[in-house]
Structures are given as structure tokens and as C-alpha cells.
């Protein structure tokens, strides 16, 4: 069972929604799939502490890094809400070694997130925010998926640019 879930999530860690083929018009309708999935896509902002490397130590004058020690680094990624009570799936590389994780929902509410678990070998991570009644995506059955079926993949930074403010 765990393998099936990981296989499904691996296909697209973000929002994978099967689209229905409109029989009357003969084209794929991705609008309804997008309307159902967009509210569950989140933006993830992480903060890391970057420590100077040995190159900085031995050649501080080369790039002006002398005495820098450590510096905060901000990174971003996307994730998908998978339960109404705040569980979120993202990539492990988005949150690995982060000292803080912040999740912004599609409606612009922001929350501090806790990393519940990670699996570096499959590049998956599970986060939790303290909220309920959230929109979420339901896992499909990977045993019923067929090669050639349409899927829709979202990422929050893409949505943010095209959403009306």
C-alpha cells in the first residue's frame, strides 16, 4: 500500500488531477480539473543557515567573504494539501535542513509549518499546519491509471503570477 501511494505521489508531487474528455466536443477539458485543484496548491518558503565553506576560510579576500560565518538563505517551493486538517505533501529537497518553514495558501493566509517526516530517497516530505476545513486533493488509484491519460500539474509560483490580485 505504501509503495502504491509513493508511486502515485512520485508521478507528480504537486496537483495531479485526471481530466475528463468531453465526448461531444472531442477535446480535453482542463478547466474543471484546475478549478478543483488550484485551491489545494500551496507556496512553501523555507529558511536555511548557510555556513561559509573552506574556500571562504582559506581565501577570504577573493570574493570579499572574510569573517562572514553564516548567513540566512531563503528558498521556495510548492506543495499540495492532502487533508482538511492541514497535512501537506511537498518535495524533501524543499524542506531538508530548513530552520523554518512557512506555508502560504492560495487565499494568501500564511502559517508556520512543522516537518512531520521526510524520505530523501523518494524526495518526499510531509508538513503540518494548524488549521482545519482546508481544501484538499484526494489521492487517485495508481492501479487504475493508464498510460496516455491527461493530468494537470500546478505549482504555486506559476499560479501566483497569473492570479488576479
Backbone as a printed PyTorch tensor [residue, N CA C, xyz], in Angstrom:
tensor([[[  0.8280,  -1.1930,   0.0000],
         [  0.0000,   0.0000,   0.0000],
         [  0.8710,   1.2540,   0.0000]],

        [[  1.9220,   1.2730,   0.8700],
         [  2.8080,   2.4270,   0.9400],
         [  3.4860,   2.6560,  -0.3990]],

        [[  3.9020,   1.5590,  -1.0520],
         [  4.5680,   1.6620,  -2.3400],
         [  3.6280,   2.2790,  -3.3780]],

        [[  2.3650,   1.8880,  -3.3550],
         [  1.3940,   2.4350,  -4.3090],
         [  1.2100,   3.9340,  -4.0990]],

        [[  1.1050,   4.3550,  -2.8490],
         [  0.9390,   5.7790,  -2.5540],
         [  2.1610,   6.5520,  -3.0110]],

        [[  3.3590,   6.0360,  -2.7120],
         [  4.5800,   6.7190,  -3.1240],
         [  4.7030,   6.7670,  -4.6420]],

        [[  4.3100,   5.6850,  -5.3190],
         [  4.3530,   5.6930,  -6.7800],
         [  3.4320,   6.7600,  -7.3300]],

        [[  2.2420,   6.8660,  -6.7530],
         [  1.2880,   7.8590,  -7.2330],
         [  1.7990,   9.2710,  -6.9870]],

        [[  2.2880,   9.5180,  -5.7820],
         [  2.7870,  10.8450,  -5.4510],
         [  4.0050,  11.1730,  -6.3060]],

        [[  4.8350,  10.1700,  -6.5820],
         [  6.0300,  10.3960,  -7.3860],
         [  5.6760,  10.8790,  -8.7900]],

        [[  4.5620,  10.4130,  -9.3400],
         [  4.1710,  10.8510, -10.6800],
         [  4.0700,  12.3650, -10.7440]],

        [[  3.5370,  12.9750,  -9.7290],
         [  3.5140,  14.4360,  -9.6300],
         [  3.2710,  14.7980,  -8.1830]],

        [[  4.2880,  15.3560,  -7.5490],
         [  4.1740,  15.6980,  -6.1360],
         [  3.1880,  16.8300,  -5.9350]],

        [[  2.9250,  17.5410,  -6.9550],
         [  2.0160,  18.6690,  -6.8510],
         [  0.5940,  18.1910,  -7.0990]],

        [[ -0.1590,  18.8890,  -7.8750],
         [ -1.5540,  18.5120,  -8.0870],
         [ -1.6930,  17.6990,  -9.3570]],

        [[ -2.0640,  16.4470,  -9.2130],
         [ -2.3090,  15.5970, -10.3700],
         [ -3.7940,  15.3060, -10.3880]],

        [[ -4.4310,  15.8150, -11.3960],
         [ -5.8700,  15.6450, -11.4890],
         [ -6.2030,  15.1070, -12.8760]],

        [[ -6.8750,  14.0100, -12.9150],
         [ -7.2600,  13.4490, -14.2030],
         [ -8.3300,  14.3260, -14.8330]],

        [[ -8.1850,  14.6020, -16.1090],
         [ -9.1480,  15.4400, -16.8180],
         [-10.0990,  14.5530, -17.6250]],

        [[-11.3420,  14.9640, -17.7000],
         [-12.3350,  14.2110, -18.4630],
         [-12.3590,  14.6810, -19.9110]],

        [[-12.4850,  13.7340, -20.8100],
         [-12.5840,  14.0770, -22.2230],
         [-14.0420,  14.4060, -22.5240]],

        [[-14.2610,  15.5810, -23.0900],
         [-15.6200,  15.9940, -23.4400],
         [-16.0420,  15.2380, -24.6990]],

        [[-16.9620,  14.3220, -24.5250],
         [-17.3690,  13.4470, -25.6210],
         [-18.0040,  14.2200, -26.7720]],

        [[-18.7660,  15.2430, -26.4580],
         [-19.4750,  15.9670, -27.5110],
         [-18.5460,  16.8270, -28.3570]],

        [[-17.5450,  17.4370, -27.7360],
         [-16.6910,  18.3650, -28.4780],
         [-15.3830,  17.7430, -28.9210]],

        [[-14.9890,  16.6140, -28.3290],
         [-13.7740,  15.9350, -28.7340],
         [-12.4880,  16.5520, -28.2180]],

        [[-12.5410,  17.4140, -27.2160],
         [-11.3240,  17.9790, -26.6530],
         [-11.2550,  17.7140, -25.1530]],

        [[-10.0690,  17.8720, -24.5990],
         [ -9.8620,  17.6530, -23.1720],
         [-10.1930,  18.9320, -22.4240]],

        [[-11.0360,  18.8340, -21.4120],
         [-11.4410,  19.9900, -20.6190],
         [-10.6310,  20.0110, -19.3310]],

        [[ -9.6180,  20.8880, -19.2650],
         [ -8.7870,  21.0160, -18.0660],
         [ -9.3090,  22.0790, -17.1090]],

        [[-10.3240,  22.8330, -17.5090],
         [-10.8520,  23.9110, -16.6780],
         [-11.4170,  23.3710, -15.3700]],

        [[-12.2530,  22.3530, -15.4350],
         [-12.8500,  21.8340, -14.2030],
         [-11.7890,  21.1990, -13.3040]],

        [[-10.7920,  20.5580, -13.9090],
         [ -9.7080,  19.9730, -13.1100],
         [ -8.9310,  21.0720, -12.3980]],

        [[ -8.6500,  22.1660, -13.0830],
         [ -7.9250,  23.2860, -12.4730],
         [ -8.7490,  23.9120, -11.3570]],

        [[-10.0300,  24.1070, -11.5770],
         [-10.8990,  24.7060, -10.5520],
         [-10.9220,  23.8700,  -9.2730]],

        [[-10.8570,  22.5570,  -9.4180],
         [-10.8750,  21.6760,  -8.2450],
         [ -9.5310,  21.6330,  -7.5360]],

        [[ -8.4440,  21.7680,  -8.2720],
         [ -7.1240,  21.5500,  -7.6790],
         [ -6.4050,  22.8060,  -7.2080]],

        [[ -6.5980,  23.9300,  -7.8620],
         [ -5.8580,  25.1530,  -7.5290],
         [ -5.9630,  25.5410,  -6.0500]],

        [[ -7.1350,  25.4830,  -5.4190],
         [ -7.2120,  25.8860,  -4.0040],
         [ -6.3580,  25.0440,  -3.0570]],

        [[ -5.9630,  23.8430,  -3.4690],
         [ -5.1700,  22.9620,  -2.6060],
         [ -3.6680,  23.0940,  -2.8320]],

        [[ -3.2490,  23.9180,  -3.7720],
         [ -1.8240,  24.1140,  -4.0510],
         [ -1.2980,  25.2400,  -3.1570]],

        [[ -0.1520,  25.0070,  -2.5260],
         [  0.4040,  25.9830,  -1.5870],
         [  1.8160,  26.3960,  -1.9850]],

        [[  2.2050,  27.5500,  -1.5020],
         [  3.5730,  28.0540,  -1.6630],
         [  4.3120,  27.7630,  -0.3600]],

        [[  5.5360,  27.2840,  -0.4570],
         [  6.3310,  26.9570,   0.7180],
         [  7.6050,  27.7900,   0.6910]],

        [[  7.8360,  28.5150,   1.7780],
         [  9.0570,  29.3250,   1.9120],
         [  9.8630,  28.7530,   3.0720]],

        [[ 11.1180,  28.4490,   2.8080],
         [ 11.9810,  27.8860,   3.8400],
         [ 13.1800,  28.7850,   4.0650]],

        [[ 13.7030,  28.7110,   5.2780],
         [ 14.9110,  29.4620,   5.6140],
         [ 15.9720,  28.4760,   6.0800]],

        [[ 17.1630,  28.6750,   5.5620],
         [ 18.3060,  27.8390,   5.8870],
         [ 19.4140,  28.7190,   6.4150]],

        [[ 20.3210,  28.1270,   7.1280],
         [ 21.5090,  28.8550,   7.5570],
         [ 22.6840,  28.3380,   6.7480]],

        [[ 23.2100,  29.2100,   5.8930],
         [ 24.3490,  28.8250,   5.0630],
         [ 25.6260,  29.1750,   5.8110]],

        [[ 26.4460,  28.1920,   6.0060],
         [ 27.7100,  28.3810,   6.7120],
         [ 28.8120,  28.5110,   5.6760]],

        [[ 29.7230,  29.4390,   5.9160],
         [ 30.8480,  29.6180,   4.9930],
         [ 31.6030,  28.3180,   4.8010]],

        [[ 32.1280,  28.0970,   3.6110],
         [ 32.8390,  26.8560,   3.3250],
         [ 34.3490,  27.0440,   3.5010]],

        [[ 35.0960,  25.9960,   3.2760],
         [ 36.5480,  26.0580,   3.4770],
         [ 37.2070,  27.0200,   2.4960]],

        [[ 36.6290,  27.1680,   1.3160],
         [ 37.1790,  28.1090,   0.3480],
         [ 37.1300,  29.5240,   0.9320]],

        [[ 36.0020,  29.8810,   1.5780],
         [ 35.8780,  31.1880,   2.2290],
         [ 36.9220,  31.3480,   3.3320]],

        [[ 37.1640,  30.2570,   4.0470],
         [ 38.0910,  30.2980,   5.1720],
         [ 39.5340,  30.5630,   4.7090]],

        [[ 39.9550,  29.8510,   3.6550],
         [ 41.3370,  29.9610,   3.2090],
         [ 41.5940,  31.1460,   2.2740]],

        [[ 40.5530,  31.6140,   1.5900],
         [ 40.7190,  32.7280,   0.6470],
         [ 39.6480,  33.7960,   0.8780]],

        [[ 39.5800,  34.3920,   2.0830],
         [ 38.5150,  35.3440,   2.3860],
         [ 38.5690,  36.6050,   1.5380]],

        [[ 39.7200,  36.9520,   1.0540],
         [ 39.8920,  38.1730,   0.2700],
         [ 39.4030,  38.0250,  -1.1640]],

        [[ 39.2570,  36.7720,  -1.6550],
         [ 38.9640,  36.5410,  -3.0610],
         [ 37.5960,  37.0890,  -3.4770]],

        [[ 36.5560,  36.7890,  -2.7160],
         [ 35.2130,  37.2710,  -3.0550],
         [ 34.6530,  38.1880,  -1.9760]],

        [[ 35.4860,  38.6500,  -1.0640],
         [ 35.0210,  39.5520,  -0.0240],
         [ 34.1810,  38.8900,   1.0450]],

        [[ 34.3730,  37.5830,   1.2600],
         [ 33.5620,  36.8470,   2.2270],
         [ 34.2120,  36.7550,   3.6110]],

        [[ 35.3190,  37.3790,   3.8000],
         [ 36.0570,  37.2190,   5.0490],
         [ 35.2340,  37.4750,   6.2810]],

        [[ 35.3020,  36.5640,   7.2220],
         [ 34.6190,  36.7210,   8.5070],
         [ 33.1090,  36.6060,   8.4330]],

        [[ 32.5800,  36.1040,   7.3520],
         [ 31.1340,  36.0600,   7.1680],
         [ 30.4510,  35.0910,   8.1190]],

        [[ 31.0720,  33.9830,   8.4150],
         [ 30.4460,  32.9940,   9.2920],
         [ 29.2710,  32.3380,   8.6050]],

        [[ 28.0510,  32.6140,   9.0810],
         [ 26.8670,  32.0300,   8.4630],
         [ 25.9160,  33.1400,   8.0190]],

        [[ 25.0440,  32.8050,   7.0880],
         [ 24.0880,  33.7710,   6.5700],
         [ 22.7660,  33.0630,   6.2870]],

        [[ 21.6290,  33.7450,   6.5110],
         [ 20.3410,  33.1220,   6.2010],
         [ 20.1240,  33.0650,   4.6860]],

        [[ 19.5260,  31.9690,   4.2550],
         [ 19.2090,  31.7780,   2.8450],
         [ 17.7300,  31.4170,   2.7620]],

        [[ 17.0040,  32.0520,   1.8500],
         [ 15.5800,  31.7890,   1.6520],
         [ 15.4100,  30.9710,   0.3720]],

        [[ 14.5780,  29.9370,   0.4390],
         [ 14.2540,  29.1200,  -0.7260],
         [ 12.7410,  28.9410,  -0.7780]],

        [[ 12.2160,  28.6070,  -1.9520],
         [ 10.7720,  28.4170,  -2.0860],
         [ 10.4700,  27.1560,  -2.8820]],

        [[  9.2500,  26.7070,  -2.7260],
         [  8.7690,  25.5390,  -3.4450],
         [  7.2620,  25.4990,  -3.3880]],

        [[  6.6990,  24.3860,  -3.8080],
         [  5.2500,  24.2050,  -3.8290],
         [  4.8810,  22.9170,  -3.1180]],

        [[  3.6270,  22.8050,  -2.7770],
         [  3.1210,  21.5930,  -2.1590],
         [  1.6370,  21.4770,  -2.4020]],

        [[  1.0430,  20.3900,  -1.8940],
         [ -0.3780,  20.1340,  -2.0680],
         [ -0.9690,  19.7300,  -0.7250]],

        [[ -2.0930,  20.3410,  -0.3820],
         [ -2.8210,  19.9600,   0.8370],
         [ -3.4950,  18.6220,   0.5600]],

        [[ -3.2750,  17.6490,   1.4620],
         [ -3.8310,  16.3020,   1.2450],
         [ -4.8640,  15.9100,   2.3020]],

        [[ -5.1520,  16.8160,   3.2430],
         [ -6.2140,  16.5530,   4.2140],
         [ -6.7670,  17.8870,   4.7020]],

        [[ -8.0180,  17.8840,   5.1100],
         [ -8.6570,  19.1310,   5.5390],
         [ -8.0620,  19.6890,   6.8320]],

        [[ -7.3230,  18.8530,   7.5750],
         [ -6.7490,  19.3180,   8.8410],
         [ -5.2830,  19.7200,   8.7350]],

        [[ -4.7930,  20.0330,   7.5370],
         [ -3.5130,  20.7040,   7.3890],
         [ -2.2930,  19.8900,   7.0350]],

        [[ -2.4530,  18.6500,   6.5770],
         [ -1.2890,  17.8930,   6.1240],
         [ -0.9810,  18.2590,   4.6730]],

        [[  0.2990,  18.4660,   4.3930],
         [  0.7460,  18.9390,   3.0800],
         [  1.8990,  18.0710,   2.5940]],

        [[  1.8570,  17.6690,   1.3260],
         [  2.9410,  16.9060,   0.7140],
         [  3.7600,  17.8570,  -0.1440]],

        [[  5.0820,  17.7420,  -0.0360],
         [  5.9950,  18.5230,  -0.8600],
         [  7.2220,  17.6750,  -1.1480]],

        [[  8.2210,  18.2830,  -1.7450],
         [  9.4730,  17.5760,  -2.0040],
         [ 10.4000,  17.7080,  -0.8040]],

        [[ 11.1370,  16.6540,  -0.5240],
         [ 12.1100,  16.6790,   0.5610],
         [ 13.1430,  17.7830,   0.3530]],

        [[ 13.5960,  17.9680,  -0.8900],
         [ 14.6400,  18.9760,  -1.1200],
         [ 14.1630,  20.3930,  -0.8280]],

        [[ 12.8580,  20.6040,  -0.7610],
         [ 12.3190,  21.9240,  -0.4300],
         [ 12.5140,  22.2380,   1.0540]],

        [[ 12.4150,  21.2300,   1.9200],
         [ 12.4460,  21.4680,   3.3620],
         [ 13.6600,  20.8760,   4.0790]],

        [[ 14.4810,  20.1150,   3.3780],
         [ 15.6200,  19.4500,   4.0110],
         [ 16.5560,  20.4750,   4.6520]],

        [[ 16.8710,  20.2860,   5.9280],
         [ 17.7690,  21.1420,   6.7020],
         [ 17.2390,  22.5560,   6.9390]],

        [[ 15.9530,  22.7790,   6.7230],
         [ 15.3780,  24.1130,   6.9510],
         [ 15.2850,  24.4030,   8.4440]],

        [[ 15.5370,  25.6680,   8.8120],
         [ 15.3780,  26.0660,  10.2140],
         [ 13.9900,  26.6600,  10.4500]],

        [[ 13.2930,  27.0570,   9.3750],
         [ 11.8930,  27.4700,   9.4840],
         [ 11.1890,  27.1980,   8.1600]],

        [[  9.8950,  26.8710,   8.2640],
         [  9.0760,  26.5670,   7.0840],
         [  7.7730,  27.3500,   7.2150]],

        [[  7.4430,  28.1090,   6.1810],
         [  6.1990,  28.8770,   6.1490],
         [  5.3930,  28.4590,   4.9260]],

        [[  4.0930,  28.2360,   5.1330],
         [  3.2000,  27.8150,   4.0510],
         [  2.1930,  28.9350,   3.8030]],

        [[  2.0360,  29.3110,   2.5230],
         [  1.0390,  30.3000,   2.1340],
         [ -0.0010,  29.6190,   1.2650]],

        [[ -1.2560,  29.7390,   1.6860],
         [ -2.3530,  29.1290,   0.9520],
         [ -2.7170,  29.9800,  -0.2600]],

        [[ -3.5340,  29.4180,  -1.1230],
         [ -3.9780,  30.1150,  -2.3200],
         [ -4.7180,  31.4180,  -1.9790]],

        [[ -5.3820,  31.4620,  -0.8290],
         [ -6.0950,  32.6830,  -0.4150],
         [ -5.2020,  33.6530,   0.3670]],

        [[ -3.8890,  33.4090,   0.3430],
         [ -2.8430,  34.2550,   0.9230],
         [ -2.7090,  34.1650,   2.4520]],

        [[ -3.4290,  33.2600,   3.1170],
         [ -3.1850,  33.0490,   4.5440],
         [ -1.8610,  32.3080,   4.6910]],

        [[ -1.0740,  32.7020,   5.7060],
         [  0.2400,  32.0840,   5.9330],
         [  0.2900,  31.4260,   7.2990]],

        [[  1.0390,  30.3250,   7.3740],
         [  1.1730,  29.5480,   8.6020],
         [  2.6000,  29.0490,   8.7470]],

        [[  3.0660,  28.9580,   9.9740],
         [  4.3080,  28.2460,  10.2510],
         [  3.9890,  26.7630,  10.1420]],

        [[  4.8600,  26.0080,   9.5080],
         [  4.6250,  24.5760,   9.3100],
         [  5.6490,  23.7570,  10.0790]],

        [[  5.2310,  22.5720,  10.4580],
         [  6.1030,  21.6070,  11.0990],
         [  6.4000,  20.4890,  10.1140]],

        [[  7.6570,  20.0910,  10.0290],
         [  8.0210,  18.9530,   9.1800],
         [  7.7240,  17.6880,   9.9740]],

        [[  6.7600,  16.9080,   9.4980],
         [  6.3460,  15.6750,  10.1760],
         [  7.2780,  14.5300,   9.8200]],

        [[  7.6640,  14.4470,   8.5590],
         [  8.5430,  13.3680,   8.1300],
         [  9.1070,  13.6420,   6.7490]],

        [[ 10.2210,  13.0020,   6.4520],
         [ 10.8570,  13.1400,   5.1420],
         [ 11.3400,  11.7780,   4.6530]],

        [[ 11.4620,  11.6540,   3.3490],
         [ 12.0330,  10.4660,   2.7350],
         [ 12.9450,  10.9290,   1.6020]],

        [[ 14.2290,  11.1420,   1.9040],
         [ 15.1520,  11.6300,   0.8790],
         [ 15.2400,  10.7260,  -0.3470]],

        [[ 15.0870,   9.4130,  -0.1760],
         [ 15.2260,   8.5030,  -1.3220],
         [ 14.1230,   8.6920,  -2.3600]],

        [[ 12.9370,   9.1040,  -1.9320],
         [ 11.8490,   9.3690,  -2.8850],
         [ 11.6010,  10.8680,  -3.0310]],

        [[ 12.3860,  11.6950,  -2.3430],
         [ 12.2760,  13.1490,  -2.3670],
         [ 10.8880,  13.6290,  -1.9510]],

        [[ 10.3280,  13.0070,  -0.9020],
         [  9.0240,  13.3930,  -0.3780],
         [  9.1470,  13.9100,   1.0430]],

        [[  8.2600,  14.8450,   1.3890],
         [  8.1970,  15.3490,   2.7600],
         [  6.7370,  15.6080,   3.1100]],

        [[  6.4100,  15.4370,   4.3860],
         [  5.0700,  15.6940,   4.8900],
         [  5.1530,  16.8320,   5.9000]],

        [[  4.3430,  17.8620,   5.6880],
         [  4.2820,  19.0200,   6.5810],
         [  2.9210,  19.0560,   7.2470]],

        [[  2.8190,  19.8580,   8.3210],
         [  1.5390,  20.0400,   9.0170],
         [  1.4150,  21.4920,   9.4170]],

        [[  0.2510,  22.0880,   9.1050],
         [ -0.0700,  23.4190,   9.6130],
         [ -1.2740,  23.2800,  10.5330]],

        [[ -1.4170,  24.1890,  11.4720],
         [ -2.5260,  24.1360,  12.4210],
         [ -3.7250,  24.8930,  11.8750]],

        [[ -4.5220,  24.1950,  11.1070],
         [ -5.7320,  24.7560,  10.5140],
         [ -6.6510,  23.6010,  10.1540]],

        [[ -7.9390,  23.8900,  10.0820],
         [ -8.8990,  22.8530,   9.6910],
         [ -9.8250,  23.4250,   8.6260]],

        [[-10.5810,  22.5470,   7.9950],
         [-11.5110,  22.9600,   6.9570],
         [-10.8400,  23.4160,   5.6730]],

        [[ -9.6590,  22.9020,   5.4100],
         [ -8.8960,  23.3040,   4.2340],
         [ -9.3190,  22.5200,   2.9880]],

        [[ -9.2170,  23.1460,   1.8110],
         [ -9.4530,  22.3820,   0.5790],
         [ -8.2980,  21.4090,   0.3770]],

        [[ -8.5760,  20.2200,  -0.1250],
         [ -7.5130,  19.2330,  -0.3000],
         [ -7.7930,  18.3640,  -1.5050]],

        [[ -6.7420,  17.6970,  -1.9710],
         [ -6.8760,  16.7780,  -3.0950],
         [ -6.9000,  15.3490,  -2.5840]],

        [[ -7.7070,  14.5420,  -3.2130],
         [ -7.8420,  13.1380,  -2.8550],
         [ -6.9100,  12.3330,  -3.7550]],

        [[ -6.2010,  11.3730,  -3.1570],
         [ -5.3320,  10.5020,  -3.9400],
         [ -6.1610,   9.6630,  -4.9030]],

        [[ -5.6150,   9.4600,  -6.0840],
         [ -6.2260,   8.5640,  -7.0470],
         [ -5.7150,   7.1560,  -6.8280]],

        [[ -6.2110,   6.2470,  -7.6100],
         [ -5.7960,   4.8520,  -7.5350],
         [ -4.7990,   4.6000,  -8.6650]],

        [[ -3.5260,   4.4580,  -8.3230],
         [ -2.4920,   4.2770,  -9.3450],
         [ -2.6860,   2.9840, -10.1400]],

        [[ -3.4090,   2.0160,  -9.5770],
         [ -3.6780,   0.7790, -10.3090],
         [ -4.6620,   1.0130, -11.4660]],

        [[ -5.4430,   2.0720, -11.3810],
         [ -6.4150,   2.3730, -12.4320],
         [ -5.8720,   3.3820, -13.4490]],

        [[ -4.7210,   3.9730, -13.1820],
         [ -4.1380,   4.9440, -14.1130],
         [ -3.6660,   4.2390, -15.3770]],

        [[ -3.8270,   4.9190, -16.4950],
         [ -3.4220,   4.3420, -17.7740],
         [ -2.4350,   5.2770, -18.4600]],

        [[ -1.4840,   4.6890, -19.1460],
         [ -0.5310,   5.4690, -19.9250],
         [ -1.3090,   6.2580, -20.9750]],

        [[ -1.0170,   7.5440, -21.0800],
         [ -1.6790,   8.3950, -22.0660],
         [ -2.8100,   9.2300, -21.5040]],

        [[ -3.2280,   8.9740, -20.2390],
         [ -4.2690,   9.8020, -19.6420],
         [ -3.7330,  11.2030, -19.3760]],

        [[ -4.6130,  12.1670, -19.5020],
         [ -4.2480,  13.5550, -19.2430],
         [ -4.1430,  13.7980, -17.7470]],

        [[ -3.1480,  14.6130, -17.3620],
         [ -3.0120,  15.0650, -15.9830],
         [ -2.7310,  16.5650, -16.0060]],

        [[ -2.9740,  17.2160, -14.8840],
         [ -2.7390,  18.6450, -14.7650],
         [ -1.8000,  18.8690, -13.5910]],

        [[ -0.7240,  19.5770, -13.8260],
         [  0.3060,  19.8100, -12.8150],
         [  0.3590,  21.3050, -12.5070]],

        [[  0.2710,  21.6570, -11.2240],
         [  0.3350,  23.0550, -10.8020],
         [  1.5450,  23.2720,  -9.9280]],

        [[  2.0130,  24.4870,  -9.8890],
         [  2.9440,  24.9000,  -8.8490],
         [  2.5590,  26.3120,  -8.4360]],

        [[  2.6620,  26.5970,  -7.1820],
         [  2.1740,  27.8690,  -6.6590],
         [  2.8040,  29.0860,  -7.3120]],

        [[  4.1320,  29.1340,  -7.5070],
         [  4.6910,  30.3420,  -8.1290],
         [  4.0710,  30.6370,  -9.4910]],

        [[  3.7370,  29.6040, -10.2470],
         [  3.0870,  29.8240, -11.5470],
         [  1.6960,  30.4050, -11.3480]],

        [[  0.9610,  29.8850, -10.3970],
         [ -0.3920,  30.3670, -10.1480],
         [ -0.3730,  31.8090,  -9.6660]],

        [[  0.5830,  32.1380,  -8.8370],
         [  0.6530,  33.4710,  -8.2560],
         [  0.8160,  34.5440,  -9.3300]],

        [[  1.5780,  34.2610, -10.3630],
         [  1.8120,  35.2290, -11.4170],
         [  0.5530,  35.4750, -12.2520]],

        [[ -0.2940,  34.4780, -12.3910],
         [ -1.4460,  34.5970, -13.2810],
         [ -2.7460,  34.8750, -12.5580]],

        [[ -2.7430,  34.8570, -11.2470],
         [ -3.9500,  35.0840, -10.4780],
         [ -4.1900,  36.5780, -10.3580]],

        [[ -5.4290,  37.0050, -10.4750],
         [ -5.7210,  38.4300, -10.3130],
         [ -5.5840,  38.8050,  -8.8500]],

        [[ -4.9550,  39.9090,  -8.5900],
         [ -4.7050,  40.3650,  -7.2100],
         [ -5.8530,  41.2100,  -6.7180]]])
